[in-house]
Amino acid sequence: MLGGVILMENNKYVKSVVKGTIGTIIFSFIGIAVLSMLMTKLVFSKGVFNMVYVIISLCSLSLGAIIGAKKNEARGWLVGFGVALGYYVVLFILSSSFSGEITFKLFDLTKLAIALAVGTLAGMLGINL
């Protein structure tokens, strides 16, 4: 009996993380599409573009972690952590496939740490909303 309860909780956790990660990817895609449309009319410096891209990514991650945590209804910090990890893995795979090389540098580790912190905090927030 206890094994069945744990299995159901793990299944609910995985579904919540997947739903939050998919939400994060969708929000990022929408944000990047809007940014792309703006770039056809406006000229951004590389620094401004990078800053806007980071803001879009972190806002998307926050919304996805909140969605996942609300779906799970418990342990929001863990769901947010999982969503951030899933989102980062998807971005890492996409960027590696576009660049043609798989490299993990100190800057990537910093981005991962920031994503995990934001996801964890947003997951905590999602439980309380």
PEWOZI-V31309 format. One record per residue. RES is the residue in one small letter. PHI is phi in degrees with one decimal (999 if undefined). PSI is psi in radians with two decimals (NA if undefined). OMEGA is omega in whole degrees, -180 to 180 (none if undefined). Layout:
{{RES PHI PSI OMEGA} {RES PHI PSI OMEGA}}
This chain:
{{m 999 -0.80 -179} {l -63.5 -0.68 178} {g -61.2 -0.66 178} {g -65.7 -0.68 179} {v -66.2 -0.77 180} {i -64.1 -0.73 179} {l -62.5 -0.72 178} {m -64.8 -0.70 179} {e -65.8 -0.73 178} {n -65.0 -0.70 178} {n -63.1 -0.74 179} {k -65.2 -0.68 179} {y -62.6 -0.85 -178} {v -62.3 -0.75 178} {k -61.9 -0.70 180} {s -65.4 -0.74 179} {v -65.7 -0.76 180} {v -63.2 -0.77 179} {k -62.8 -0.76 178} {g -65.0 -0.70 179} {t -65.6 -0.76 177} {i -62.6 -0.73 177} {g -60.2 -0.74 179} {t -61.9 -0.76 180} {i -64.9 -0.72 179} {i -64.2 -0.81 179} {f -61.6 -0.69 178} {s -64.0 -0.77 180} {f -60.3 -0.78 179} {i -62.8 -0.80 180} {g -62.2 -0.72 180} {i -70.3 -0.60 177} {a -64.4 -0.74 178} {v -64.0 -0.76 178} {l -61.1 -0.71 179} {s -62.5 -0.73 178} {m -64.4 -0.70 178} {l -64.2 -0.61 -178} {m -70.2 -0.29 175} {t -75.4 -0.40 -179} {k -106.2 -0.48 -176} {l -121.1 2.71 177} {v -107.6 2.16 178} {f -108.6 2.46 171} {s -72.6 2.85 -179} {k -60.6 -0.67 180} {g -64.0 -0.77 179} {v -66.5 -0.74 179} {f -59.0 -0.83 -180} {n -61.1 -0.72 180} {m -64.6 -0.77 179} {v -64.3 -0.70 179} {y -62.6 -0.73 178} {v -65.1 -0.72 179} {i -63.0 -0.77 178} {i -60.4 -0.80 -179} {s -62.5 -0.80 -177} {l -70.6 -0.65 176} {c -66.2 -0.73 178} {s -62.8 -0.77 179} {l -62.6 -0.73 179} {s -62.5 -0.81 180} {l -63.7 -0.73 179} {g -64.2 -0.73 179} {a -65.9 -0.66 177} {i -65.0 -0.76 178} {i -60.5 -0.83 -180} {g -62.5 -0.75 -179} {a -66.3 -0.71 178} {k -64.0 -0.64 179} {k -67.1 -0.70 -178} {n -77.0 -0.55 178} {e 66.9 0.16 178} {a -160.1 2.78 178} {r 47.1 0.92 -178} {g -59.4 -0.62 -180} {w -62.5 -0.68 -179} {l -71.5 -0.67 177} {v -65.1 -0.80 178} {g -59.9 -0.70 177} {f -62.0 -0.78 179} {g -65.0 -0.71 178} {v -63.4 -0.77 180} {a -62.6 -0.75 179} {l -64.9 -0.77 178} {g -62.2 -0.78 179} {y -62.1 -0.77 -179} {y -65.1 -0.71 179} {v -62.2 -0.76 179} {v -62.1 -0.80 179} {l -63.3 -0.69 -180} {f -64.2 -0.76 179} {i -64.1 -0.78 179} {l -63.2 -0.81 -178} {s -67.8 -0.61 177} {s -67.3 -0.68 -180} {s -71.0 -0.60 178} {f -72.8 -0.66 -178} {s -81.4 -0.36 179} {g 84.4 0.09 178} {e -142.2 2.55 178} {i -104.2 1.88 178} {t -132.4 2.47 177} {f -127.6 1.81 -175} {k -104.4 3.11 180} {l -60.4 -0.64 178} {f -62.4 -0.68 178} {d -66.0 -0.67 178} {l -64.7 -0.67 177} {t -64.9 -0.77 178} {k -62.3 -0.70 178} {l -63.5 -0.77 180} {a -62.4 -0.73 179} {i -65.8 -0.75 179} {a -61.8 -0.75 180} {l -65.0 -0.69 179} {a -65.7 -0.80 -180} {v -65.2 -0.77 179} {g -61.8 -0.76 180} {t -63.1 -0.81 179} {l -65.7 -0.70 179} {a -67.2 -0.63 176} {g -62.3 -0.71 176} {m -62.4 -0.73 179} {l -64.6 -0.71 -178} {g -60.4 -0.59 179} {i -66.4 -0.60 -174} {n -91.2 0.01 179} {l -88.0 NA none}}
